[in-house]
């Protein structure tokens, strides 16, 4: 089995663990910096070059695309897809998940519960947006933010109006969400692989911080999902069309609410907190979906609703 991991940094924990898991199966695995790839498109012929040389066609790819490189990264994934290469996360699903507004619209369409969210342009009245959101306290999120960056909690309508006016003045796109106070700065991440929950952790924000992101100083412990949490996580992954993803949920008085579906979830926090071999589960998923070294024209790859 030939597998490429599309990652910009081979020293990252997640990338190294994926390489180790593939090596344990004696697969031919290679880390490819997708920004150093170029593509050729001709009549009836597609090629991918890496560092000036044509890449042999792999059996599968594992995209680890950075949020700031979504456009280029998904273009590379799409090219592999057009060459009938199996990908654990499809290009369309990655694009959907990276657009916070679009992902919430998709989740709503599939009746997945989430915090009430309002999106409006800078021509809208801040007062009207606050009223539509249910009033303070509120959480303001920059659409392009990641890992807890660009997320602000405002505890009064006066403060909310000031922050909204400031961001609208800079023409920044914002989501305004209800604040779930009873969560106490905690959230739950469920790791989904091939339509199954393979691990879950509960993350707690640092003291005085409502954000639970590990990159913001939060901590994590293993978590046993309730039936409702498991059902919600699986429904969110299915709605987004992601074969491998992390579903972030926040506990509330009305049940688990989905905050985000991450198409390139980090493995360090969840593997260390649960002591589970998540990277190995991803390799098992590939093995179950791909017959290696089959000529391209004869390949029949099982897919979820992932792809171009």
N, C-alpha and C positions, 0 to 999 in steps of 0.2 A: 504494500500500500504506500503510495507516495502522497504526502500531505504537506501543504504549505501553510505556515502561520503568518498571516499578514500583520506585521507588527513593526513599529518604528524603533523599538528598543528590545534587543534580545536579553537584556539584563533585568527586565521587569519580572517580578515574582510570577505573575500570571503566565507570561510567555515562557519562562523557564520551566514552570510546572507542566505546561502543555507539551513542551519538548520532551521532558522526562517521561510523561505518560505515553507518548507515541513511541519513544525508545523502548519502553517496557514491552511493547507489542512487536518490537523489531521492525518497525516501519521506517521507511525512508522519509525523514522529516527535515524541513528546512525553514528557517525564519527569513521572510522576505520583507524588506522595507518597501512598502507599496508606493511611497513617494519617489522611489528610484526605478519604478516600472514605467514603461511606455507601451502603447498599444498600436498595432497596425490593423487597419480595416481595408479589406479589398473585396472584390466580388467573390462571394462564396468562401472567403478565407479570413480567419481572425488569428492574430498572433499577439503574444505578450513578450516583451523584451525586458530583461533585468540587467542593469549595468552594461548595456550595450549588446547583450547576447540573448538569443531567443531562449525562453524558458521552456523546458519540457512540460507537457501538459500533466498536471497532477490528477489524482483520483478525487481529492477533496481539499478544501481550503477552510481555515478557521480565521475569520476576519477579527482583528483587534484594532478597529478604526477609531482614531482620536476624534473628539467632538469638533475640533477646529478644522479637521480635514475630511469632513463627511462627504462633500461633493466629489473630491478626487478619489477618496477611498471607495465610495459606492460605484463609481465608474469602473474601477478595477474589478470589484466583485461582479458587476454586471457583465463584464467581458468574459470572466471565467464561466459565468452562468451560460452565456451564449455558446460557449465551447463544451457545454454539457458536463461541467465540473460541479460536483456536489459541494454546497456551502452550508455550514451549520447556521448561518444567519444570512438571509437573502438581502439583496440590495434594496428592494422596495421596502422591506420591513425595517431595515436600518434607517432609511430616510424618514419613514413614518415616526419611528421612536425618537429620533433626534429633534423633531419638531414638537415641542411641548404642547402647543395648541392643537395641532392635528392629532396627536396621540390621545389627548383628552376627548376630542370629538369622536374618535373611533371607539374609545372605551364606552362613552356615553351611548353610542349607537348600539353597542352590544350589551347594554344594561349592566355595566360594571360600575359599582358604586365608587364615588370619589368626593372630595370636598367641593362644595359649591364654588364655581370659578367664573369670573367675569373678565372679558377682554374687550377693550375699547380703544379707539384711536386718541391721539392727543388733541383732537377737536372736541372730545367729549368733556362734560363737566365732571371734575373730580368729585364734587358733592354727589352727583347722580351715580357715579361708579361705586362710591362708598355705600350709598343706600341700597343699590342693587345687590351688593355683596353681603348685606346683612348687618353692616356697621362694624365698628372696631370692637375688639382687636382683629387685625387683618394681617395676612401674609402677602407680601408683594414679591413677585418673581420676575426677573429679567428672562425673556424667552431664550436668550443665548447662553445663560449661565449653566455651569456644571459643578458637580461635587460640592454643592452648598454655596458656591460663590454667586453673588447677585440675588440673594434671598434675604428679605428684610421683614422683621416683625414690627408692626406699629400698634401701640396699645391705646391710642385715642383717635377720634375722628379728626381732631386738629392736626395731629402728627401725620395721619394718613393723607390728609389734603396737602400738607406741605411737601411730603415725599412724592406724591403723585404729580403735583404741579412741577416739581423739580425735574423728575424723569420725563414728563411729557414735554417740558421745555427743551430737553435734549433730544427729543424725538426717539426715545427708547421704547421698545415694545414691552409691555408688562402684562402679566397675569395677576389678578387680584383674587385671593382665595380666603375662605373662612379659616379661622384659626381653631384648631382642635385642642382645646386647653387640657382636656382629660388625658391626652396622650402623654403629658409630662415630659416632652422632649424625646420620646422614644419612637422608634418605628421598627418594622419587621421586613427583612428581605428574604424572599423565597427564591431559590435557584431552580430554574426549570430547564430540563434537558429532555428533548423528544417527547413533550407532553406529560412528563412526570416531575414531581418535586423530588429533587435529589439532596436537598439540604436547606436549612433555614436558620437564620440568626436574628436575635433582637439587638438593636443598636440603641445606645443611650447617649444623648448629647452631653458634652462637657458641662460642668457646673455653670449655670447662668446662661447657657446657650440652648435655644430651642431646636437647633439643627442637630440631627443625629449622625451626619456624615462622618465616617472615620477620618477623612481628610481634614475635618475641622476639629479633631481632637476627641471625637466620640469613642466609645468602647463597645464591644460586641460579645455576646454569649450565645451559645447554642439555644435554639428555640424549637419546641414541639408545636407545630401548627394545629390550631383548632380545625374542625371540619369546615367551618365557614371561611377561615383564612385560606385553607388549601383550595377550596372551590373557587374563591375569588382570584387567587394567584393564577390558577390554571386557566380561568376564563379570560384574564387579562393577556396572558401569553398567547392564547389562541386567537383572540381578537386582533392582536398586533402581528400575527403570522410569524412569530419568532420560535425557531427550534431550540435555541439556547438563549436564555435571558435571565435577568434578575428583576423580580417584581417587588417594588417597594410599597409597603402598606403601612398605614397609621391606624392604631387602634382608636375606636371612638365608641360613644354610647350607642350608636346605631349599627355597630359592626365594623369590620375592617374596610378602610377606604384606600384606594389605590392612588399613590402620589406620582409614580413614574414607572415605566417599564424600560429597563436598561439593556440595550442590545449588545453591550460589551462589558459585562459585569466583571469586576475584579475578583480574583480567586483567593487572595491572601486572607482577608478578613473571615470569609466563610469557611475556608479549609482549616484555619487555625482555631476558630471558635468551635467548630463541629467535629474536628479531627477526621473528616471524611475526605476521600479521594475524588474530589469533584472533577479534576482534570481527566481522571480515568473514565468517569461517566461520559464525558464528552467524546472520548475515543470510542467507547462502546456504542455511542449513538452513530458515529461515523461508520463503524464496522457493520452495524445493522442495516445501513442504508446504501452502502456502496459495494459493488463487486469490483475488486481491484484489477487493474491492467486489462480491462475489457476495451476493445477497439471503440473509438468514439461513436461511430455510426451505429453500433450495436448496443450501446449503453442504455439501460432503462433504470433511471435513478428514481427511487421513491422520494417524494417530496411532501412537505406539509404545504400550506399555502404561502410558501416562501418563493421568492424568485423575481425574475425581471418583469 
